[in-house]
Amino acid sequence: VGETVELTLPELETVRLILLAPEAVMADLTRRHALARAVQAEAVLRGLQYDLAAAARHQDILRRLGPHYRPFMTLAESSGAYGLKAADWLNPQGDENNCIEWYEAAAGAERWARWHFKGARAGRNYFIFQWHPFGRPLLVSLFSAAGEEVFRREIAGSDQNFYRVDLDLPADGDYVITMRGVEGTQTNARLAKAAFLVPADKADWLPARPVR
């Protein structure tokens, strides 16, 4: 090991070269190969376990969210979007099309989703929704019944599928939440029609981390 051996090949057609190593070297190489295979197999197993756990959590949220917070649920209306049915997406209402989606190749198109929440309560509320951003941010706005915009934030997608925006409502009443493309950028999105505005004192279970 560590030595240089000079070889002279008899002809250009030589295509096979067999190198023999001492038994100790071969045993060490075999041991290291087996160890590398074991480490690789353990990593693959951990990845599979993570994926299975994530899929189970997702299915649990889909099963529980609609019935758990149905009094605080409403369905979206939209502009410039098309409806589609997507498996593994919220569908507590049993609609043929449970999602809305838009994909615009150029900036400047009018694309948005809007939820009307009636009789919302003042104070901290949680807007919970399901979203796939296709790598594009969206602008979330909260409007009072008088049309005043009382909250606005640009949000970017992450590795999660369910999202939560924490909102502080200034008064009891009706509110509208819109999600639309950021001005001057390409806008692509898929959103579940069903979304929830849950008062903090009723939010005994939150399926998503807050958007920062």
C-alpha positions as CSV (number, residue, x, y, z in Angstrom):
1,V,0.0,0.0,0.0
2,G,1.4,3.4,-0.9
3,E,3.9,2.0,-3.4
4,T,4.2,2.9,-7.1
5,V,4.6,0.0,-9.6
6,E,5.6,0.7,-13.2
7,L,4.0,-1.7,-15.8
8,T,4.8,-2.1,-19.5
9,L,1.8,-3.4,-21.4
10,P,2.7,-5.8,-24.3
11,E,0.3,-4.4,-26.8
12,L,-2.5,-1.8,-27.2
13,E,-5.2,-4.5,-27.3
14,T,-4.6,-5.3,-23.6
15,V,-8.0,-4.6,-22.0
16,R,-8.0,-6.4,-18.6
17,L,-5.7,-5.8,-15.7
18,I,-6.0,-7.9,-12.5
19,L,-4.4,-6.5,-9.4
20,L,-3.9,-8.8,-6.4
21,A,-3.7,-7.3,-2.9
22,P,-2.6,-8.9,0.4
23,E,-5.4,-10.7,2.3
24,A,-5.2,-8.1,5.1
25,V,-5.8,-5.3,2.5
26,M,-8.7,-7.2,0.9
27,A,-10.3,-7.8,4.3
28,D,-10.1,-4.2,5.2
29,L,-11.6,-3.1,1.9
30,T,-14.4,-5.7,2.3
31,R,-15.1,-4.4,5.9
32,R,-15.2,-0.8,4.8
33,H,-17.5,-1.6,1.8
34,A,-19.9,-3.5,4.2
35,L,-19.9,-0.6,6.6
36,A,-20.6,1.9,3.8
37,R,-23.5,-0.3,2.6
38,A,-24.9,-0.5,6.1
39,V,-24.7,3.3,6.5
40,Q,-26.4,3.8,3.2
41,A,-29.2,1.4,4.0
42,E,-29.8,3.1,7.3
43,A,-30.1,6.5,5.6
44,V,-32.5,5.1,3.1
45,L,-34.6,3.5,5.9
46,R,-34.7,6.8,7.8
47,G,-35.8,8.6,4.6
48,L,-38.6,6.1,4.1
49,Q,-39.7,6.4,7.7
50,Y,-39.8,10.2,7.4
51,D,-41.8,10.0,4.2
52,L,-44.3,7.6,5.8
53,A,-44.7,9.7,8.9
54,A,-45.2,12.9,6.8
55,A,-47.8,11.1,4.7
56,A,-49.6,9.9,7.8
57,R,-49.6,13.4,9.3
58,H,-51.0,14.8,6.0
59,Q,-53.8,12.3,5.9
60,D,-54.6,13.0,9.5
61,I,-55.0,16.7,8.8
62,L,-57.2,16.0,5.8
63,R,-59.4,13.8,7.8
64,R,-59.7,16.1,10.9
65,L,-59.5,19.7,9.7
66,G,-62.9,20.0,8.0
67,P,-65.0,18.5,10.7
68,H,-63.0,20.0,13.5
69,Y,-63.3,23.6,12.3
70,R,-66.4,23.5,10.1
71,P,-68.1,26.5,11.8
72,F,-65.1,28.6,10.8
73,M,-64.9,27.4,7.2
74,T,-65.8,29.1,4.0
75,L,-65.2,28.4,0.3
76,A,-63.2,30.5,-2.1
77,E,-64.3,32.4,-5.1
78,S,-61.7,33.3,-7.7
79,S,-60.8,35.3,-10.8
80,G,-58.6,34.0,-13.6
81,A,-58.4,30.5,-12.1
82,Y,-59.8,27.2,-13.1
83,G,-61.2,24.5,-10.9
84,L,-59.8,21.0,-10.6
85,K,-60.2,17.9,-8.4
86,A,-57.1,16.9,-6.6
87,A,-56.5,13.9,-4.4
88,D,-54.9,14.5,-1.0
89,W,-56.4,18.0,-0.9
90,L,-59.1,19.3,1.4
91,N,-62.6,18.5,0.3
92,P,-64.9,18.6,3.4
93,Q,-67.7,19.9,1.2
94,G,-67.4,17.0,-1.3
95,D,-67.2,19.2,-4.4
96,E,-66.3,17.8,-7.8
97,N,-63.6,20.5,-8.0
98,N,-62.0,21.0,-4.6
99,C,-59.1,23.2,-5.7
100,I,-58.5,26.3,-7.7
101,E,-55.4,26.8,-9.7
102,W,-53.8,29.3,-12.0
103,Y,-50.6,29.3,-14.0
104,E,-49.6,32.5,-15.8
105,A,-46.4,32.6,-17.9
106,A,-46.2,36.4,-17.9
107,A,-46.4,39.1,-15.2
108,G,-49.4,41.4,-14.9
109,A,-52.3,38.9,-15.2
110,E,-55.2,39.3,-12.8
111,R,-55.4,36.1,-10.7
112,W,-56.8,35.8,-7.2
113,A,-58.7,33.8,-4.7
114,R,-61.1,35.3,-2.1
115,W,-62.8,34.0,1.0
116,H,-65.7,35.8,2.8
117,F,-65.8,35.2,6.5
118,K,-69.0,36.3,8.3
119,G,-69.3,37.1,11.9
120,A,-65.6,36.9,12.7
121,R,-64.5,37.8,16.2
122,A,-62.1,40.6,17.2
123,G,-58.6,39.6,18.4
124,R,-56.2,36.9,17.3
125,N,-57.5,34.6,14.6
126,Y,-55.7,32.0,12.5
127,F,-56.2,31.8,8.8
128,I,-55.6,28.2,7.8
129,F,-55.3,27.1,4.2
130,Q,-53.8,24.5,1.9
131,W,-51.5,25.9,-0.8
132,H,-49.0,24.7,-3.4
133,P,-47.1,27.8,-4.7
134,F,-45.1,26.4,-7.7
135,G,-42.2,28.4,-6.4
136,R,-44.0,31.7,-6.5
137,P,-45.0,34.0,-3.6
138,L,-48.5,35.3,-3.0
139,L,-49.8,38.4,-1.4
140,V,-52.3,37.9,1.5
141,S,-54.7,40.8,2.3
142,L,-57.3,41.2,4.9
143,F,-60.2,43.6,4.3
144,S,-62.9,44.8,6.7
145,A,-66.6,44.9,5.7
146,A,-66.1,48.5,4.7
147,G,-63.4,47.6,2.3
148,E,-60.4,48.8,4.3
149,E,-57.3,46.8,4.0
150,V,-56.2,46.1,7.6
151,F,-53.4,43.5,6.9
152,R,-51.1,42.7,4.0
153,R,-48.2,40.4,3.7
154,E,-46.2,38.7,1.0
155,I,-45.7,35.0,1.7
156,A,-43.4,32.4,0.2
157,G,-44.0,28.7,0.0
158,S,-42.0,26.1,2.0
159,D,-41.9,22.4,2.4
160,Q,-45.3,22.3,4.2
161,N,-48.6,21.9,2.4
162,F,-50.8,23.5,5.0
163,Y,-50.2,27.1,6.0
164,R,-51.3,29.5,8.8
165,V,-51.3,33.3,8.9
166,D,-51.9,34.8,12.3
167,L,-54.2,37.8,12.1
168,D,-55.4,40.4,14.7
169,L,-58.9,41.5,13.8
170,P,-59.6,45.1,15.0
171,A,-63.3,44.4,15.6
172,D,-66.1,41.9,15.4
173,G,-67.7,41.6,11.9
174,D,-67.3,40.3,8.4
175,Y,-63.9,40.1,6.7
176,V,-62.6,39.2,3.3
177,I,-59.2,37.5,2.8
178,T,-57.6,37.6,-0.7
179,M,-54.6,35.8,-2.1
180,R,-53.2,37.1,-5.3
181,G,-50.0,37.2,-7.3
182,V,-47.3,39.7,-6.3
183,E,-47.5,42.8,-8.6
184,G,-45.0,42.6,-11.4
185,T,-44.1,39.0,-11.0
186,Q,-45.3,35.7,-12.7
187,T,-48.0,34.2,-10.6
188,N,-48.7,30.5,-10.2
189,A,-50.7,28.7,-7.4
190,R,-52.9,25.9,-6.4
191,L,-55.2,26.5,-3.4
192,A,-57.9,24.3,-1.7
193,K,-61.3,26.0,-1.9
194,A,-61.9,25.4,1.7
195,A,-60.1,27.6,4.2
196,F,-60.7,28.5,7.9
197,L,-60.5,31.6,10.1
198,V,-60.3,30.2,13.6
199,P,-60.5,32.4,16.8
200,A,-57.5,31.8,19.1
201,D,-59.7,30.6,22.0
202,K,-61.2,27.9,19.7
203,A,-57.9,26.8,18.2
204,D,-57.2,23.8,20.3
205,W,-55.4,22.2,17.3
206,L,-53.3,23.9,14.7
207,P,-52.1,21.8,11.8
208,A,-49.5,24.3,10.5
209,R,-46.7,26.6,11.6
210,P,-47.3,30.3,11.3
211,V,-46.0,32.0,8.2
212,R,-43.1,34.3,9.0
